[in-house]
Amino acid sequence: MTVIILTVIVAFNSILTFQRNKVWANEFTLWDDTVKKSPQKSRPHYNLGEANYKSGHITQSILDFSKAIEINPNFTDAYYNRGNANARQGNFTQSLLDYSKTIELNPNYENAYNNRGNIFNLQGNLSQALSDYNKALELNPFNEKAYFNLALVYYHLKEYDRAWGYVRKIEALGGIVDPNFIIALKKRRDIYGLQ
């Protein structure tokens, strides 16, 4: 009798373990299950949004981040990542709003400044782009992306020496700059007789 009871318990626990392993199969299934079990919590929606973003389901990730924001209107990372998703889809107006809200909620969010600068740069608002890149560097003087973005802006402004200065800062930090950009920058500098 004891053997039969133990066999039933082991079989039951094996079935439960098998079912639970399906939930843990990947990041998406885990967070999808968590959202179903806790639909009024913002973190599972946010994490599901990240899983969808990473797997290329950008539209769905925007919906997930939006739900997290609906539940928690002060969820800084949800605004930031929704801004990234909107930028990836070319919805720059909404992306700017999301990055600006991120900065409003957390004025020290360096990547929000950098990414908002990228949107301003794309829109041709170079003065605002420069301001945001510089703010990102003020918050983190080791932000290679912000240095590179400054180099690009100054390259397009034909201020090649300034662009070169930012490339050197990236290299001093141990970063690697796209060799094609360096070649183009050197050619421009040579044309204008710059050092």
C-alpha positions in Angstrom: 0.0 0.0 0.0 2.8 2.4 0.9 4.5 1.7 -2.4 1.3 2.5 -4.3 0.9 5.8 -2.5 4.5 6.8 -3.0 4.2 5.9 -6.7 1.1 8.1 -7.1 2.8 11.0 -5.3 5.9 10.7 -7.5 3.8 10.5 -10.6 1.7 13.5 -9.6 4.8 15.6 -8.8 6.4 14.5 -12.1 3.4 15.8 -14.0 3.5 19.1 -12.1 7.2 19.4 -12.8 6.7 18.7 -16.4 3.9 21.4 -16.6 6.1 23.9 -14.7 9.0 23.3 -17.0 6.9 24.2 -20.0 6.3 27.6 -18.3 10.0 28.0 -17.8 10.9 27.0 -21.4 11.9 30.6 -22.3 11.6 34.1 -21.2 8.4 34.8 -23.1 6.5 31.8 -21.7 7.6 32.6 -18.2 6.4 36.2 -18.3 3.3 35.4 -20.3 2.3 33.0 -17.6 3.2 35.6 -14.9 1.0 38.2 -16.6 -1.9 35.8 -16.7 -1.5 35.1 -13.0 -0.9 38.7 -12.0 -2.5 40.9 -14.6 -2.6 44.0 -12.3 1.1 44.1 -11.6 3.3 46.3 -13.8 6.6 44.4 -13.6 5.3 41.2 -15.4 3.9 43.4 -18.2 7.3 45.2 -18.4 9.3 42.0 -18.5 7.0 40.5 -21.1 7.5 43.7 -23.1 11.3 43.2 -22.9 10.9 39.5 -24.0 8.8 40.6 -27.0 11.3 43.4 -27.9 14.2 41.0 -27.8 12.4 38.5 -30.0 11.5 41.2 -32.5 7.8 41.6 -31.6 8.1 45.4 -31.4 4.4 46.3 -31.7 3.5 43.8 -29.0 6.3 45.1 -26.8 4.9 48.7 -27.0 1.5 47.3 -25.9 3.2 45.5 -23.0 5.2 48.6 -21.9 2.1 50.7 -22.2 0.2 48.3 -19.9 3.0 48.5 -17.4 2.8 52.3 -17.5 -1.0 52.2 -17.2 -0.7 50.2 -14.0 2.3 52.3 -12.7 2.5 55.8 -14.3 5.9 56.3 -12.7 7.6 53.3 -14.2 10.7 55.0 -15.6 12.2 51.9 -17.4 8.9 51.2 -19.1 8.8 54.7 -20.6 12.5 54.4 -21.7 12.0 51.0 -23.3 8.8 52.0 -25.0 10.7 55.0 -26.4 13.3 52.5 -27.8 10.5 50.4 -29.3 8.8 53.5 -30.8 12.1 54.7 -32.2 12.7 51.3 -33.8 9.4 51.5 -35.5 10.1 55.1 -36.7 7.5 56.7 -34.4 9.9 59.5 -33.4 7.3 61.8 -32.0 6.1 59.2 -29.4 9.7 58.2 -28.8 10.6 61.8 -27.9 7.7 61.9 -25.5 8.8 58.7 -23.8 12.4 59.7 -23.4 11.3 63.1 -22.1 9.0 61.4 -19.6 11.9 59.1 -18.6 14.1 62.2 -17.9 11.3 63.9 -16.0 10.9 60.9 -13.7 14.7 60.4 -13.4 16.9 63.3 -14.4 20.0 61.1 -14.1 18.9 58.6 -16.8 21.9 59.0 -19.1 20.8 56.6 -21.8 17.5 58.5 -22.2 19.5 61.7 -22.9 21.7 59.9 -25.4 18.7 58.2 -27.2 16.6 61.4 -27.2 19.7 63.1 -28.7 19.6 60.6 -31.5 16.0 61.4 -32.3 16.8 65.1 -32.3 19.7 64.4 -34.5 17.6 62.5 -37.0 15.1 65.4 -37.0 17.9 67.9 -37.7 17.6 69.6 -34.3 21.4 69.5 -33.8 21.6 72.0 -31.0 19.2 69.9 -28.8 21.0 66.7 -29.9 24.3 68.2 -28.8 22.8 69.3 -25.5 21.4 65.9 -24.8 24.7 64.1 -25.7 26.6 66.5 -23.4 24.2 65.9 -20.6 24.7 62.1 -21.0 28.4 62.7 -20.7 28.0 64.9 -17.7 26.2 62.0 -16.0 28.7 59.4 -17.2 32.0 60.6 -18.7 32.7 57.1 -19.9 29.7 56.9 -22.2 31.3 55.8 -25.5 28.0 56.0 -27.4 27.5 59.7 -26.5 31.1 60.5 -27.6 30.5 58.7 -30.9 27.2 60.6 -31.4 29.0 63.9 -30.8 31.7 62.8 -33.3 29.0 62.1 -35.9 27.3 65.5 -35.3 30.5 67.4 -35.6 31.4 65.4 -38.7 28.2 66.5 -40.4 28.8 70.0 -39.2 32.2 69.8 -41.0 34.0 70.5 -37.7 36.4 67.6 -38.3 38.9 68.5 -35.5 36.1 68.4 -32.9 34.8 65.1 -34.4 38.4 63.7 -34.2 38.7 64.7 -30.6 35.7 62.6 -29.7 37.0 59.6 -31.6 40.2 59.9 -29.6 38.3 60.0 -26.3 36.5 56.8 -27.4 39.9 55.2 -28.2 41.3 56.4 -24.8 38.5 54.6 -23.1 39.5 51.4 -24.9 36.5 51.6 -27.3 36.6 50.7 -31.0 35.3 53.1 -33.6 34.0 51.8 -36.9 37.1 51.9 -39.2 35.0 53.2 -42.1 34.1 56.3 -40.1 37.7 56.8 -39.1 38.8 56.6 -42.8 36.0 59.1 -43.8 37.0 61.4 -41.0 40.7 61.3 -41.8 39.9 62.0 -45.5 37.9 65.0 -44.6 40.5 66.3 -42.2 43.2 65.8 -44.9 41.1 67.7 -47.4 40.8 70.7 -45.1 44.5 70.5 -43.9 43.6 69.7 -40.3 45.8 67.8 -37.9 
